[in-house]
Amino acid sequence: MLEVKDLDVKYGDVQVLWDVSLTVGRGEVVAVMGPNGSGKSTILKAIIGLVRPSGGTITLDGKTISGLPAHQMAGLGVSLVLERRRLFPQMTVLENVRMGAFHPAVRAREKERLEWVEYLFPIIRERRGQLAGRMSGGEQQMVAIARGLMSGPRLLMMDEPFLGLAPRIVDQIVDIIRKINAEGIAVLFNEQNVHLSFSNSHRGYLLESGRIVLEGSGLAMLEHEMVKRVYLGT
Amino acid sequence: MTLTLFLEQLVNGIILGSMYAIMGAGLALIYGTMRILNFAHGEFYMLGGFFVFFLFAQHHIHPVPAVIIAVAAVALIAALVQRLTINVLLKREGWAFSTIAATLGVSIFLQNLALALWGERFQSVPYFVEGLLQVGEFRLPWQRVLIFGVAVGVMATMAVVLRWTRFGWAVRATAQDAEAAAVVGVPAARIHTITFALGAALAAVAAALLAPVFAVNPWMGLPLIIKAFVVVVLGGLGSFPGAIVGGFLLGIVEAIGITLTSSEWRDVIAFGMMILFLWVRPWGLFGVKER
């Protein structure tokens, strides 16, 4: 469904991604694992259109989407949950969630999708009038994912969804990823931790200094010599 | 000083405060969504004044359509200015400074354009409504009642739009996190243009209402934009409710201050208050401390 081919991204004169190629199939969960500063976020930002690639192509169902502005992507069925939640802090929980259905192409189904995300995240109904900025990190992450789902995406991307969250919340998010995926939505997420990345994904990529150095099924990645030696110290 | 005199001054302060509020709110709206200081705000005010002068004083068009046309024309010009300058600069590095330079340039350009078109003489605009409102000993020109009524109406409308409409949500979302807003489908560039036009339109409303009270001239925007900056400092840069409260506060403090001293002290009081705020509460009444 999503195909990224030979993606290059530069920030000014500094190149941060080199020939990155990856795919996400229909209904697949794919993880991109890499250390801090390896360029994980930039991949997702390039796909959504927040940064402009300097080379390569990004296609969705065969149609080129690289170069499209970010605000059109929700209409094409691609959604991104930004790193560190990035809610609108001075808006209420309900306003934040409803903003997720802002794109004209998805507006009509706002009501039913709201019911769906309220079912996935009961906290939304409980806290609907609260300012999003006043919630805890874990609660904010739930709202951020709900906002990302309001456009009814076929592909939900999440930039470090577990970052800075308590283990109990991490388990909840993992559970949510499963539920979302069970509904046929493909998920592409970033993570620094080997286990979190590859035990919760069908396939994974290892990114080092802006290049993909390894790819394989989640299980194969967990068992791979290089991954074990460098990232698990065994 | 009699109680009536004091009350009259207080009411005048509230009415002038409503104008400060509307000017400041425009500036705050623009700063809040784009993080730019619009130094041409006073000139959009000035254009509003001249358009009303042209339509109402010179061509005797009824004040209601005259004001509406003037405000709409200013909004259109502002949208054009935003598209040609700020929208282009925001995408480049160093936009924080380049937008200041650009709006200053626009300000000088518009002042000189007005000078060339209408000359440097102070032009007077007749009152929209004549007569005095009299309650006991207390008297107030209907024009001032009108100023206050329209200002409150316009601000209330803006507040409702920001709070309850899709456009208002998009403005607030863009102001709070432009990237997150783009990801959910908000076209930030278009929101920026409309917000800029709306901010300028607020200045034009103030000008249209004040034109009969003060005279119209190419430099009329200057004192008002300086007050508008004081207002946004009081209220908190970029805060719409803050600008409204700050505007009324400034108007009232000025009015009470000059009844206790004399009218030459007006600006001293205003800037004294601003400096005091910058000293003890630099993020303003409604602003948030920078992270």
Interface residues (C-beta under 8 A of the other chain):
Chain A: I48 G49 L50 P69 A70 H71 Q72 M73 A74 G75 S79 L80 L82 R86 L87 F88 P89 Q90 M91 E95 R98 M99 G100 A101 F102 H103 P104 V106 R147 M150 S151
Chain B: R166 W169 A170 R172 A173 Q176 D177 E179 A180 A181 A182 V183 V184 G185 V186 P187 A188
